[in-house]
Amino acid sequence: MGASQAVLQILERQEPSASDAEFAKQRDQLRERLASQKRQEVLTLFVTDLNTRLEKEGKVKINKTEMDNLTKSRS
């Protein structure tokens, strides 16, 4: 499978109108949802990096066979 690439250019940007009632109702929910997603991404990156570092330092050892068995049982 080959890699797909694209180049994009923003031609115009439209800010939501402050007087848009629908946007005003959902603004706080959207902001909280995006913040929650960002927090989850940061936590995932932190845990992944920590796990990788601890494995390299020999402080954590993963039984690959058991991990594969656990992963297979979830499918």
PDB file of N, CA, C, O and CB in Angstrom:
ATOM      1  N   MET A   1       0.830  -1.179   0.000  1.00  0.00           N
ATOM      2  CA  MET A   1       0.000   0.000   0.000  1.00  0.00           C
ATOM      3  C   MET A   1       0.876   1.244   0.000  1.00  0.00           C
ATOM      4  O   MET A   1       1.786   1.365   0.820  1.00  0.00           O
ATOM      5  CB  MET A   1      -0.945  -0.003   1.204  1.00  0.00           C
ATOM      6  N   GLY A   2       0.613   2.142  -0.892  1.00  0.00           N
ATOM      7  CA  GLY A   2       1.373   3.379  -0.982  1.00  0.00           C
ATOM      8  C   GLY A   2       0.803   4.441  -0.058  1.00  0.00           C
ATOM      9  O   GLY A   2      -0.358   4.376   0.344  1.00  0.00           O
ATOM     10  N   ALA A   3       1.615   5.394   0.263  1.00  0.00           N
ATOM     11  CA  ALA A   3       1.176   6.497   1.118  1.00  0.00           C
ATOM     12  C   ALA A   3       0.475   7.540   0.263  1.00  0.00           C
ATOM     13  O   ALA A   3       0.911   7.838  -0.849  1.00  0.00           O
ATOM     14  CB  ALA A   3       2.374   7.127   1.883  1.00  0.00           C
ATOM     15  N   SER A   4      -0.601   8.086   0.782  1.00  0.00           N
ATOM     16  CA  SER A   4      -1.316   9.148   0.093  1.00  0.00           C
ATOM     17  C   SER A   4      -0.935  10.474   0.718  1.00  0.00           C
ATOM     18  O   SER A   4      -0.784  10.575   1.935  1.00  0.00           O
ATOM     19  CB  SER A   4      -2.848   8.927   0.151  1.00  0.00           C
ATOM     20  N   GLN A   5      -0.783  11.470  -0.101  1.00  0.00           N
ATOM     21  CA  GLN A   5      -0.400  12.782   0.392  1.00  0.00           C
ATOM     22  C   GLN A   5      -1.288  13.830  -0.251  1.00  0.00           C
ATOM     23  O   GLN A   5      -1.818  13.636  -1.346  1.00  0.00           O
ATOM     24  CB  GLN A   5       1.091  13.072   0.108  1.00  0.00           C
ATOM     25  N   ALA A   6      -1.439  14.945   0.449  1.00  0.00           N
ATOM     26  CA  ALA A   6      -2.236  16.042  -0.080  1.00  0.00           C
ATOM     27  C   ALA A   6      -1.660  17.351   0.420  1.00  0.00           C
ATOM     28  O   ALA A   6      -1.028  17.405   1.475  1.00  0.00           O
ATOM     29  CB  ALA A   6      -3.723  15.902   0.326  1.00  0.00           C
ATOM     30  N   VAL A   7      -1.884  18.400  -0.343  1.00  0.00           N
ATOM     31  CA  VAL A   7      -1.493  19.742   0.057  1.00  0.00           C
ATOM     32  C   VAL A   7      -2.764  20.577   0.081  1.00  0.00           C
ATOM     33  O   VAL A   7      -3.521  20.606  -0.889  1.00  0.00           O
ATOM     34  CB  VAL A   7      -0.406  20.354  -0.914  1.00  0.00           C
ATOM     35  N   LEU A   8      -2.989  21.252   1.199  1.00  0.00           N
ATOM     36  CA  LEU A   8      -4.199  22.055   1.344  1.00  0.00           C
ATOM     37  C   LEU A   8      -3.832  23.505   1.578  1.00  0.00           C
ATOM     38  O   LEU A   8      -2.772  23.814   2.123  1.00  0.00           O
ATOM     39  CB  LEU A   8      -5.072  21.531   2.495  1.00  0.00           C
ATOM     40  N   GLN A   9      -4.714  24.383   1.162  1.00  0.00           N
ATOM     41  CA  GLN A   9      -4.526  25.805   1.408  1.00  0.00           C
ATOM     42  C   GLN A   9      -5.859  26.380   1.842  1.00  0.00           C
ATOM     43  O   GLN A   9      -6.884  26.141   1.204  1.00  0.00           O
ATOM     44  CB  GLN A   9      -3.977  26.540   0.145  1.00  0.00           C
ATOM     45  N   ILE A  10      -5.846  27.136   2.923  1.00  0.00           N
ATOM     46  CA  ILE A  10      -7.069  27.784   3.394  1.00  0.00           C
ATOM     47  C   ILE A  10      -7.265  29.052   2.586  1.00  0.00           C
ATOM     48  O   ILE A  10      -6.406  29.934   2.577  1.00  0.00           O
ATOM     49  CB  ILE A  10      -7.004  28.095   4.927  1.00  0.00           C
ATOM     50  N   LEU A  11      -8.393  29.138   1.913  1.00  0.00           N
ATOM     51  CA  LEU A  11      -8.677  30.298   1.082  1.00  0.00           C
ATOM     52  C   LEU A  11      -9.519  31.334   1.821  1.00  0.00           C
ATOM     53  O   LEU A  11      -9.421  32.533   1.561  1.00  0.00           O
ATOM     54  CB  LEU A  11      -9.384  29.867  -0.185  1.00  0.00           C
ATOM     55  N   GLU A  12     -10.341  30.855   2.737  1.00  0.00           N
ATOM     56  CA  GLU A  12     -11.227  31.769   3.454  1.00  0.00           C
ATOM     57  C   GLU A  12     -11.548  31.173   4.809  1.00  0.00           C
ATOM     58  O   GLU A  12     -11.701  29.959   4.947  1.00  0.00           O
ATOM     59  CB  GLU A  12     -12.526  32.044   2.649  1.00  0.00           C
ATOM     60  N   ARG A  13     -11.650  32.029   5.799  1.00  0.00           N
ATOM     61  CA  ARG A  13     -11.992  31.582   7.143  1.00  0.00           C
ATOM     62  C   ARG A  13     -13.193  32.379   7.612  1.00  0.00           C
ATOM     63  O   ARG A  13     -13.202  33.608   7.537  1.00  0.00           O
ATOM     64  CB  ARG A  13     -10.791  31.744   8.124  1.00  0.00           C
ATOM     65  N   GLN A  14     -14.204  31.676   8.095  1.00  0.00           N
ATOM     66  CA  GLN A  14     -15.411  32.343   8.583  1.00  0.00           C
ATOM     67  C   GLN A  14     -15.581  32.034  10.059  1.00  0.00           C
ATOM     68  O   GLN A  14     -15.685  30.872  10.452  1.00  0.00           O
ATOM     69  CB  GLN A  14     -16.665  31.898   7.778  1.00  0.00           C
ATOM     70  N   GLU A  15     -15.609  33.061  10.858  1.00  0.00           N
ATOM     71  CA  GLU A  15     -15.845  32.901  12.287  1.00  0.00           C
ATOM     72  C   GLU A  15     -17.348  32.754  12.510  1.00  0.00           C
ATOM     73  O   GLU A  15     -18.137  33.376  11.798  1.00  0.00           O
ATOM     74  CB  GLU A  15     -15.268  34.111  13.098  1.00  0.00           C
ATOM     75  N   PRO A  16     -17.754  31.949  13.478  1.00  0.00           N
ATOM     76  CA  PRO A  16     -19.186  31.839  13.770  1.00  0.00           C
ATOM     77  C   PRO A  16     -19.706  33.175  14.312  1.00  0.00           C
ATOM     78  O   PRO A  16     -19.011  33.878  15.046  1.00  0.00           O
ATOM     79  CB  PRO A  16     -19.456  30.690  14.792  1.00  0.00           C
ATOM     80  N   SER A  17     -20.891  33.492  13.949  1.00  0.00           N
ATOM     81  CA  SER A  17     -21.504  34.745  14.382  1.00  0.00           C
ATOM     82  C   SER A  17     -21.858  34.674  15.865  1.00  0.00           C
ATOM     83  O   SER A  17     -22.417  33.678  16.325  1.00  0.00           O
ATOM     84  CB  SER A  17     -22.760  35.055  13.543  1.00  0.00           C
ATOM     85  N   ALA A  18     -21.539  35.711  16.600  1.00  0.00           N
ATOM     86  CA  ALA A  18     -21.861  35.754  18.029  1.00  0.00           C
ATOM     87  C   ALA A  18     -23.362  35.778  18.241  1.00  0.00           C
ATOM     88  O   ALA A  18     -23.847  35.408  19.310  1.00  0.00           O
ATOM     89  CB  ALA A  18     -21.219  36.975  18.693  1.00  0.00           C
ATOM     90  N   SER A  19     -24.099  36.209  17.232  1.00  0.00           N
ATOM     91  CA  SER A  19     -25.554  36.282  17.362  1.00  0.00           C
ATOM     92  C   SER A  19     -26.247  34.983  16.949  1.00  0.00           C
ATOM     93  O   SER A  19     -27.470  34.876  17.046  1.00  0.00           O
ATOM     94  CB  SER A  19     -26.087  37.429  16.527  1.00  0.00           C
ATOM     95  N   ASP A  20     -25.471  33.993  16.488  1.00  0.00           N
ATOM     96  CA  ASP A  20     -26.040  32.703  16.087  1.00  0.00           C
ATOM     97  C   ASP A  20     -26.474  31.948  17.340  1.00  0.00           C
ATOM     98  O   ASP A  20     -25.627  31.473  18.097  1.00  0.00           O
ATOM     99  CB  ASP A  20     -25.010  31.861  15.257  1.00  0.00           C
ATOM    100  N   ALA A  21     -27.766  31.834  17.564  1.00  0.00           N
ATOM    101  CA  ALA A  21     -28.311  31.226  18.790  1.00  0.00           C
ATOM    102  C   ALA A  21     -27.899  29.759  18.925  1.00  0.00           C
ATOM    103  O   ALA A  21     -27.582  29.313  20.027  1.00  0.00           O
ATOM    104  CB  ALA A  21     -29.843  31.336  18.802  1.00  0.00           C
ATOM    105  N   GLU A  22     -27.898  29.010  17.837  1.00  0.00           N
ATOM    106  CA  GLU A  22     -27.537  27.579  17.881  1.00  0.00           C
ATOM    107  C   GLU A  22     -26.082  27.413  18.302  1.00  0.00           C
ATOM    108  O   GLU A  22     -25.769  26.558  19.130  1.00  0.00           O
ATOM    109  CB  GLU A  22     -27.771  26.908  16.500  1.00  0.00           C
ATOM    110  N   PHE A  23     -25.197  28.220  17.740  1.00  0.00           N
ATOM    111  CA  PHE A  23     -23.789  28.153  18.118  1.00  0.00           C
ATOM    112  C   PHE A  23     -23.606  28.552  19.575  1.00  0.00           C
ATOM    113  O   PHE A  23     -22.848  27.911  20.304  1.00  0.00           O
ATOM    114  CB  PHE A  23     -22.942  29.055  17.209  1.00  0.00           C
ATOM    115  N   ALA A  24     -24.280  29.585  19.998  1.00  0.00           N
ATOM    116  CA  ALA A  24     -24.162  30.047  21.388  1.00  0.00           C
ATOM    117  C   ALA A  24     -24.570  28.951  22.366  1.00  0.00           C
ATOM    118  O   ALA A  24     -23.952  28.799  23.420  1.00  0.00           O
ATOM    119  CB  ALA A  24     -25.026  31.299  21.613  1.00  0.00           C
ATOM    120  N   LYS A  25     -25.612  28.185  22.023  1.00  0.00           N
ATOM    121  CA  LYS A  25     -26.069  27.092  22.899  1.00  0.00           C
ATOM    122  C   LYS A  25     -25.032  25.982  22.988  1.00  0.00           C
ATOM    123  O   LYS A  25     -24.822  25.401  24.053  1.00  0.00           O
ATOM    124  CB  LYS A  25     -27.400  26.518  22.392  1.00  0.00           C
ATOM    125  N   GLN A  26     -24.391  25.695  21.879  1.00  0.00           N
ATOM    126  CA  GLN A  26     -23.494  24.544  21.829  1.00  0.00           C
ATOM    127  C   GLN A  26     -22.028  24.895  22.075  1.00  0.00           C
ATOM    128  O   GLN A  26     -21.199  23.993  22.197  1.00  0.00           O
ATOM    129  CB  GLN A  26     -23.621  23.872  20.500  1.00  0.00           C
ATOM    130  N   ARG A  27     -21.691  26.174  22.151  1.00  0.00           N
ATOM    131  CA  ARG A  27     -20.291  26.591  22.268  1.00  0.00           C
ATOM    132  C   ARG A  27     -19.601  25.966  23.474  1.00  0.00           C
ATOM    133  O   ARG A  27     -18.507  25.417  23.342  1.00  0.00           O
ATOM    134  CB  ARG A  27     -20.206  28.103  22.360  1.00  0.00           C
ATOM    135  N   ASP A  28     -20.225  26.040  24.648  1.00  0.00           N
ATOM    136  CA  ASP A  28     -19.589  25.489  25.846  1.00  0.00           C
ATOM    137  C   ASP A  28     -19.440  23.974  25.768  1.00  0.00           C
ATOM    138  O   ASP A  28     -18.427  23.421  26.196  1.00  0.00           O
ATOM    139  CB  ASP A  28     -20.392  25.863  27.083  1.00  0.00           C
ATOM    140  N   GLN A  29     -20.453  23.307  25.221  1.00  0.00           N
ATOM    141  CA  GLN A  29     -20.372  21.855  25.066  1.00  0.00           C
ATOM    142  C   GLN A  29     -19.258  21.481  24.093  1.00  0.00           C
ATOM    143  O   GLN A  29     -18.496  20.548  24.347  1.00  0.00           O
ATOM    144  CB  GLN A  29     -21.717  21.287  24.578  1.00  0.00           C
ATOM    145  N   LEU A  30     -19.162  22.203  22.987  1.00  0.00           N
ATOM    146  CA  LEU A  30     -18.105  21.930  22.013  1.00  0.00           C
ATOM    147  C   LEU A  30     -16.729  22.163  22.612  1.00  0.00           C
ATOM    148  O   LEU A  30     -15.814  21.363  22.415  1.00  0.00           O
ATOM    149  CB  LEU A  30     -18.285  22.798  20.773  1.00  0.00           C
ATOM    150  N   ARG A  31     -16.583  23.260  23.344  1.00  0.00           N
ATOM    151  CA  ARG A  31     -15.297  23.577  23.970  1.00  0.00           C
ATOM    152  C   ARG A  31     -14.900  22.480  24.963  1.00  0.00           C
ATOM    153  O   ARG A  31     -13.748  22.048  24.984  1.00  0.00           O
ATOM    154  CB  ARG A  31     -15.366  24.949  24.685  1.00  0.00           C
ATOM    155  N   GLU A  32     -15.847  22.034  25.776  1.00  0.00           N
ATOM    156  CA  GLU A  32     -15.552  20.990  26.767  1.00  0.00           C
ATOM    157  C   GLU A  32     -15.231  19.660  26.086  1.00  0.00           C
ATOM    158  O   GLU A  32     -14.332  18.943  26.525  1.00  0.00           O
ATOM    159  CB  GLU A  32     -16.740  20.815  27.732  1.00  0.00           C
ATOM    160  N   ARG A  33     -15.955  19.327  25.026  1.00  0.00           N
ATOM    161  CA  ARG A  33     -15.698  18.076  24.304  1.00  0.00           C
ATOM    162  C   ARG A  33     -14.299  18.095  23.685  1.00  0.00           C
ATOM    163  O   ARG A  33     -13.569  17.107  23.771  1.00  0.00           O
ATOM    164  CB  ARG A  33     -16.768  17.852  23.207  1.00  0.00           C
ATOM    165  N   LEU A  34     -13.929  19.206  23.067  1.00  0.00           N
ATOM    166  CA  LEU A  34     -12.592  19.307  22.475  1.00  0.00           C
ATOM    167  C   LEU A  34     -11.505  19.270  23.548  1.00  0.00           C
ATOM    168  O   LEU A  34     -10.472  18.629  23.359  1.00  0.00           O
ATOM    169  CB  LEU A  34     -12.470  20.596  21.650  1.00  0.00           C
ATOM    170  N   ALA A  35     -11.727  19.945  24.663  1.00  0.00           N
ATOM    171  CA  ALA A  35     -10.743  19.931  25.760  1.00  0.00           C
ATOM    172  C   ALA A  35     -10.592  18.515  26.309  1.00  0.00           C
ATOM    173  O   ALA A  35      -9.480  18.083  26.615  1.00  0.00           O
ATOM    174  CB  ALA A  35     -11.166  20.907  26.896  1.00  0.00           C
ATOM    175  N   SER A  36     -11.688  17.802  26.435  1.00  0.00           N
ATOM    176  CA  SER A  36     -11.655  16.427  26.932  1.00  0.00           C
ATOM    177  C   SER A  36     -10.881  15.522  25.976  1.00  0.00           C
ATOM    178  O   SER A  36     -10.081  14.692  26.409  1.00  0.00           O
ATOM    179  CB  SER A  36     -13.084  15.893  27.129  1.00  0.00           C
ATOM    180  N   GLN A  37     -11.120  15.682  24.681  1.00  0.00           N
ATOM    181  CA  GLN A  37     -10.392  14.893  23.689  1.00  0.00           C
ATOM    182  C   GLN A  37      -8.900  15.192  23.756  1.00  0.00           C
ATOM    183  O   GLN A  37      -8.077  14.280  23.675  1.00  0.00           O
ATOM    184  CB  GLN A  37     -10.928  15.173  22.275  1.00  0.00           C
ATOM    185  N   LYS A  38      -8.549  16.468  23.902  1.00  0.00           N
ATOM    186  CA  LYS A  38      -7.138  16.854  23.973  1.00  0.00           C
ATOM    187  C   LYS A  38      -6.490  16.279  25.227  1.00  0.00           C
ATOM    188  O   LYS A  38      -5.360  15.794  25.170  1.00  0.00           O
ATOM    189  CB  LYS A  38      -6.992  18.388  23.953  1.00  0.00           C
ATOM    190  N   ARG A  39      -7.195  16.328  26.367  1.00  0.00           N
ATOM    191  CA  ARG A  39      -6.659  15.741  27.601  1.00  0.00           C
ATOM    192  C   ARG A  39      -6.409  14.253  27.426  1.00  0.00           C
ATOM    193  O   ARG A  39      -5.385  13.737  27.874  1.00  0.00           O
ATOM    194  CB  ARG A  39      -7.619  15.978  28.776  1.00  0.00           C
ATOM    195  N   GLN A  40      -7.345  13.554  26.771  1.00  0.00           N
ATOM    196  CA  GLN A  40      -7.197  12.117  26.549  1.00  0.00           C
ATOM    197  C   GLN A  40      -5.999  11.831  25.655  1.00  0.00           C
ATOM    198  O   GLN A  40      -5.244  10.894  25.916  1.00  0.00           O
ATOM    199  CB  GLN A  40      -8.473  11.533  25.928  1.00  0.00           C
ATOM    200  N   GLU A  41      -5.812  12.632  24.594  1.00  0.00           N
ATOM    201  CA  GLU A  41      -4.671  12.446  23.703  1.00  0.00           C
ATOM    202  C   GLU A  41      -3.352  12.636  24.450  1.00  0.00           C
ATOM    203  O   GLU A  41      -2.417  11.852  24.285  1.00  0.00           O
ATOM    204  CB  GLU A  41      -4.754  13.419  22.525  1.00  0.00           C
ATOM    205  N   VAL A  42      -3.286  13.683  25.270  1.00  0.00           N
ATOM    206  CA  VAL A  42      -2.062  13.966  26.025  1.00  0.00           C
ATOM    207  C   VAL A  42      -1.777  12.836  27.008  1.00  0.00           C
ATOM    208  O   VAL A  42      -0.631  12.406  27.140  1.00  0.00           O
ATOM    209  CB  VAL A  42      -2.179  15.314  26.775  1.00  0.00           C
ATOM    210  N   LEU A  43      -2.798  12.355  27.692  1.00  0.00           N
ATOM    211  CA  LEU A  43      -2.621  11.253  28.638  1.00  0.00           C
ATOM    212  C   LEU A  43      -2.142   9.993  27.920  1.00  0.00           C
ATOM    213  O   LEU A  43      -1.245   9.302  28.402  1.00  0.00           O
ATOM    214  CB  LEU A  43      -3.936  10.970  29.387  1.00  0.00           C
ATOM    215  N   THR A  44      -2.735   9.700  26.779  1.00  0.00           N
ATOM    216  CA  THR A  44      -2.326   8.524  26.006  1.00  0.00           C
ATOM    217  C   THR A  44      -0.866   8.634  25.574  1.00  0.00           C
ATOM    218  O   THR A  44      -0.110   7.669  25.679  1.00  0.00           O
ATOM    219  CB  THR A  44      -3.230   8.350  24.774  1.00  0.00           C
ATOM    220  N   LEU A  45      -0.471   9.809  25.087  1.00  0.00           N
ATOM    221  CA  LEU A  45       0.923  10.010  24.691  1.00  0.00           C
ATOM    222  C   LEU A  45       1.863   9.867  25.884  1.00  0.00           C
ATOM    223  O   LEU A  45       2.929   9.262  25.764  1.00  0.00           O
ATOM    224  CB  LEU A  45       1.100  11.387  24.047  1.00  0.00           C
ATOM    225  N   PHE A  46       1.478  10.416  27.024  1.00  0.00           N
ATOM    226  CA  PHE A  46       2.303  10.324  28.229  1.00  0.00           C
ATOM    227  C   PHE A  46       2.490   8.873  28.645  1.00  0.00           C
ATOM    228  O   PHE A  46       3.612   8.441  28.912  1.00  0.00           O
ATOM    229  CB  PHE A  46       1.674  11.127  29.377  1.00  0.00           C
ATOM    230  N   VAL A  47       1.400   8.120  28.703  1.00  0.00           N
ATOM    231  CA  VAL A  47       1.473   6.721  29.137  1.00  0.00           C
ATOM    232  C   VAL A  47       2.292   5.895  28.147  1.00  0.00           C
ATOM    233  O   VAL A  47       3.095   5.057  28.556  1.00  0.00           O
ATOM    234  CB  VAL A  47       0.056   6.124  29.285  1.00  0.00           C
ATOM    235  N   THR A  48       2.097   6.122  26.866  1.00  0.00           N
ATOM    236  CA  THR A  48       2.862   5.394  25.851  1.00  0.00           C
ATOM    237  C   THR A  48       4.351   5.691  25.975  1.00  0.00           C
ATOM    238  O   THR A  48       5.179   4.781  25.935  1.00  0.00           O
ATOM    239  CB  THR A  48       2.368   5.757  24.444  1.00  0.00           C
ATOM    240  N   ASP A  49       4.687   6.978  26.126  1.00  0.00           N
ATOM    241  CA  ASP A  49       6.083   7.371  26.267  1.00  0.00           C
ATOM    242  C   ASP A  49       6.693   6.794  27.549  1.00  0.00           C
ATOM    243  O   ASP A  49       7.819   6.298  27.536  1.00  0.00           O
ATOM    244  CB  ASP A  49       6.206   8.897  26.262  1.00  0.00           C
ATOM    245  N   LEU A  50       5.955   6.862  28.637  1.00  0.00           N
ATOM    246  CA  LEU A  50       6.430   6.325  29.918  1.00  0.00           C
ATOM    247  C   LEU A  50       6.674   4.826  29.810  1.00  0.00           C
ATOM    248  O   LEU A  50       7.702   4.324  30.264  1.00  0.00           O
ATOM    249  CB  LEU A  50       5.415   6.619  31.043  1.00  0.00           C
ATOM    250  N   ASN A  51       5.735   4.119  29.212  1.00  0.00           N
ATOM    251  CA  ASN A  51       5.865   2.671  29.051  1.00  0.00           C
ATOM    252  C   ASN A  51       7.089   2.325  28.203  1.00  0.00           C
ATOM    253  O   ASN A  51       7.849   1.419  28.546  1.00  0.00           O
ATOM    254  CB  ASN A  51       4.594   2.087  28.410  1.00  0.00           C
ATOM    255  N   THR A  52       7.279   3.048  27.096  1.00  0.00           N
ATOM    256  CA  THR A  52       8.434   2.812  26.226  1.00  0.00           C
ATOM    257  C   THR A  52       9.737   3.055  26.978  1.00  0.00           C
ATOM    258  O   THR A  52      10.673   2.261  26.886  1.00  0.00           O
ATOM    259  CB  THR A  52       8.366   3.711  24.982  1.00  0.00           C
ATOM    260  N   ARG A  53       9.791   4.152  27.719  1.00  0.00           N
ATOM    261  CA  ARG A  53      11.004   4.492  28.466  1.00  0.00           C
ATOM    262  C   ARG A  53      11.307   3.449  29.539  1.00  0.00           C
ATOM    263  O   ARG A  53      12.457   3.043  29.705  1.00  0.00           O
ATOM    264  CB  ARG A  53      10.863   5.875  29.107  1.00  0.00           C
ATOM    265  N   LEU A  54      10.276   3.017  30.269  1.00  0.00           N
ATOM    266  CA  LEU A  54      10.484   2.029  31.327  1.00  0.00           C
ATOM    267  C   LEU A  54      10.906   0.676  30.757  1.00  0.00           C
ATOM    268  O   LEU A  54      11.715  -0.031  31.359  1.00  0.00           O
ATOM    269  CB  LEU A  54       9.212   1.870  32.156  1.00  0.00           C
ATOM    270  N   GLU A  55      10.353   0.318  29.590  1.00  0.00           N
ATOM    271  CA  GLU A  55      10.777  -0.931  28.941  1.00  0.00           C
ATOM    272  C   GLU A  55      12.252  -0.849  28.543  1.00  0.00           C
ATOM    273  O   GLU A  55      13.006  -1.798  28.759  1.00  0.00           O
ATOM    274  CB  GLU A  55       9.899  -1.226  27.694  1.00  0.00           C
ATOM    275  N   LYS A  56      12.666   0.282  27.960  1.00  0.00           N
ATOM    276  CA  LYS A  56      14.062   0.446  27.540  1.00  0.00           C
ATOM    277  C   LYS A  56      15.011   0.397  28.732  1.00  0.00           C
ATOM    278  O   LYS A  56      16.123  -0.121  28.623  1.00  0.00           O
ATOM    279  CB  LYS A  56      14.241   1.767  26.785  1.00  0.00           C
ATOM    280  N   GLU A  57      14.574   0.937  29.870  1.00  0.00           N
ATOM    281  CA  GLU A  57      15.397   0.946  31.074  1.00  0.00           C
ATOM    282  C   GLU A  57      15.384  -0.408  31.790  1.00  0.00           C
ATOM    283  O   GLU A  57      16.124  -0.612  32.752  1.00  0.00           O
ATOM    284  CB  GLU A  57      14.918   2.035  32.021  1.00  0.00           C
ATOM    285  N   GLY A  58      14.539  -1.331  31.316  1.00  0.00           N
ATOM    286  CA  GLY A  58      14.458  -2.647  31.928  1.00  0.00           C
ATOM    287  C   GLY A  58      13.639  -2.689  33.204  1.00  0.00           C
ATOM    288  O   GLY A  58      13.684  -3.676  33.938  1.00  0.00           O
ATOM    289  N   LYS A  59      12.897  -1.639  33.475  1.00  0.00           N
ATOM    290  CA  LYS A  59      12.084  -1.581  34.692  1.00  0.00           C
ATOM    291  C   LYS A  59      10.725  -2.235  34.504  1.00  0.00           C
ATOM    292  O   LYS A  59      10.044  -2.564  35.475  1.00  0.00           O
ATOM    293  CB  LYS A  59      11.900  -0.141  35.130  1.00  0.00           C
ATOM    294  N   VAL A  60      10.335  -2.420  33.250  1.00  0.00           N
ATOM    295  CA  VAL A  60       9.070  -3.081  32.937  1.00  0.00           C
ATOM    296  C   VAL A  60       9.360  -4.114  31.863  1.00  0.00           C
ATOM    297  O   VAL A  60      10.044  -3.835  30.878  1.00  0.00           O
ATOM    298  CB  VAL A  60       7.970  -2.054  32.466  1.00  0.00           C
ATOM    299  N   LYS A  61       8.833  -5.299  32.068  1.00  0.00           N
ATOM    300  CA  LYS A  61       8.986  -6.353  31.065  1.00  0.00           C
ATOM    301  C   LYS A  61       7.589  -6.857  30.722  1.00  0.00           C
ATOM    302  O   LYS A  61       6.773  -7.130  31.603  1.00  0.00           O
ATOM    303  CB  LYS A  61       9.911  -7.527  31.585  1.00  0.00           C
ATOM    304  N   ILE A  62       7.335  -6.973  29.434  1.00  0.00           N
ATOM    305  CA  ILE A  62       6.027  -7.423  28.966  1.00  0.00           C
ATOM    306  C   ILE A  62       6.165  -8.822  28.387  1.00  0.00           C
ATOM    307  O   ILE A  62       7.029  -9.082  27.549  1.00  0.00           O
ATOM    308  CB  ILE A  62       5.439  -6.444  27.910  1.00  0.00           C
ATOM    309  N   ASN A  63       5.307  -9.708  28.844  1.00  0.00           N
ATOM    310  CA  ASN A  63       5.267 -11.065  28.320  1.00  0.00           C
ATOM    311  C   ASN A  63       4.498 -11.007  27.003  1.00  0.00           C
ATOM    312  O   ASN A  63       3.267 -11.003  26.995  1.00  0.00           O
ATOM    313  CB  ASN A  63       4.600 -12.072  29.343  1.00  0.00           C
ATOM    314  N   LYS A  64       5.230 -10.962  25.889  1.00  0.00           N
ATOM    315  CA  LYS A  64       4.618 -10.782  24.569  1.00  0.00           C
ATOM    316  C   LYS A  64       3.624 -11.897  24.238  1.00  0.00           C
ATOM    317  O   LYS A  64       2.577 -11.638  23.644  1.00  0.00           O
ATOM    318  CB  LYS A  64       5.701 -10.723  23.496  1.00  0.00           C
ATOM    319  N   THR A  65       3.945 -13.126  24.615  1.00  0.00           N
ATOM    320  CA  THR A  65       3.040 -14.249  24.329  1.00  0.00           C
ATOM    321  C   THR A  65       1.709 -14.053  25.038  1.00  0.00           C
ATOM    322  O   THR A  65       0.650 -14.219  24.434  1.00  0.00           O
ATOM    323  CB  THR A  65       3.677 -15.587  24.757  1.00  0.00           C
ATOM    324  N   GLU A  66       1.762 -13.702  26.317  1.00  0.00           N
ATOM    325  CA  GLU A  66       0.531 -13.482  27.083  1.00  0.00           C
ATOM    326  C   GLU A  66      -0.241 -12.275  26.557  1.00  0.00           C
ATOM    327  O   GLU A  66      -1.470 -12.301  26.490  1.00  0.00           O
ATOM    328  CB  GLU A  66       0.855 -13.289  28.569  1.00  0.00           C
ATOM    329  N   MET A  67       0.474 -11.228  26.188  1.00  0.00           N
ATOM    330  CA  MET A  67      -0.175 -10.036  25.646  1.00  0.00           C
ATOM    331  C   MET A  67      -0.901 -10.380  24.348  1.00  0.00           C
ATOM    332  O   MET A  67      -2.022  -9.923  24.125  1.00  0.00           O
ATOM    333  CB  MET A  67       0.858  -8.911  25.405  1.00  0.00           C
ATOM    334  N   ASP A  68      -0.267 -11.185  23.489  1.00  0.00           N
ATOM    335  CA  ASP A  68      -0.910 -11.613  22.236  1.00  0.00           C
ATOM    336  C   ASP A  68      -2.160 -12.435  22.534  1.00  0.00           C
ATOM    337  O   ASP A  68      -3.184 -12.264  21.872  1.00  0.00           O
ATOM    338  CB  ASP A  68       0.074 -12.435  21.368  1.00  0.00           C
ATOM    339  N   ASN A  69      -2.086 -13.330  23.527  1.00  0.00           N
ATOM    340  CA  ASN A  69      -3.239 -14.140  23.895  1.00  0.00           C
ATOM    341  C   ASN A  69      -4.386 -13.268  24.408  1.00  0.00           C
ATOM    342  O   ASN A  69      -5.545 -13.495  24.061  1.00  0.00           O
ATOM    343  CB  ASN A  69      -2.844 -15.171  24.953  1.00  0.00           C
ATOM    344  N   LEU A  70      -4.065 -12.284  25.225  1.00  0.00           N
ATOM    345  CA  LEU A  70      -5.100 -11.375  25.730  1.00  0.00           C
ATOM    346  C   LEU A  70      -5.720 -10.550  24.605  1.00  0.00           C
ATOM    347  O   LEU A  70      -6.931 -10.325  24.589  1.00  0.00           O
ATOM    348  CB  LEU A  70      -4.515 -10.443  26.795  1.00  0.00           C
ATOM    349  N   THR A  71      -4.901 -10.108  23.680  1.00  0.00           N
ATOM    350  CA  THR A  71      -5.390  -9.307  22.559  1.00  0.00           C
ATOM    351  C   THR A  71      -6.290 -10.138  21.664  1.00  0.00           C
ATOM    352  O   THR A  71      -7.325  -9.653  21.207  1.00  0.00           O
ATOM    353  CB  THR A  71      -4.220  -8.736  21.749  1.00  0.00           C
ATOM    354  N   LYS A  72      -5.915 -11.378  21.409  1.00  0.00           N
ATOM    355  CA  LYS A  72      -6.709 -12.263  20.563  1.00  0.00           C
ATOM    356  C   LYS A  72      -8.075 -12.541  21.193  1.00  0.00           C
ATOM    357  O   LYS A  72      -9.080 -12.617  20.487  1.00  0.00           O
ATOM    358  CB  LYS A  72      -5.961 -13.579  20.317  1.00  0.00           C
ATOM    359  N   SER A  73      -8.112 -12.694  22.520  1.00  0.00           N
ATOM    360  CA  SER A  73      -9.378 -13.032  23.188  1.00  0.00           C
ATOM    361  C   SER A  73     -10.376 -11.894  23.126  1.00  0.00           C
ATOM    362  O   SER A  73     -11.576 -12.130  23.266  1.00  0.00           O
ATOM    363  CB  SER A  73      -9.127 -13.406  24.639  1.00  0.00           C
ATOM    364  N   ARG A  74      -9.922 -10.664  22.921  1.00  0.00           N
ATOM    365  CA  ARG A  74     -10.822  -9.505  22.812  1.00  0.00           C
ATOM    366  C   ARG A  74     -11.461  -9.401  21.449  1.00  0.00           C
ATOM    367  O   ARG A  74     -12.529  -8.804  21.313  1.00  0.00           O
ATOM    368  CB  ARG A  74     -10.075  -8.228  23.109  1.00  0.00           C
ATOM    369  N   SER A  75     -10.838  -9.964  20.442  1.00  0.00           N
ATOM    370  CA  SER A  75     -11.338  -9.832  19.063  1.00  0.00           C
ATOM    371  C   SER A  75     -12.562 -10.657  18.822  1.00  0.00           C
ATOM    372  O   SER A  75     -13.101 -10.653  17.716  1.00  0.00           O
ATOM    373  CB  SER A  75     -10.279 -10.225  18.074  1.00  0.00           C
TER     374      SER A  75
END
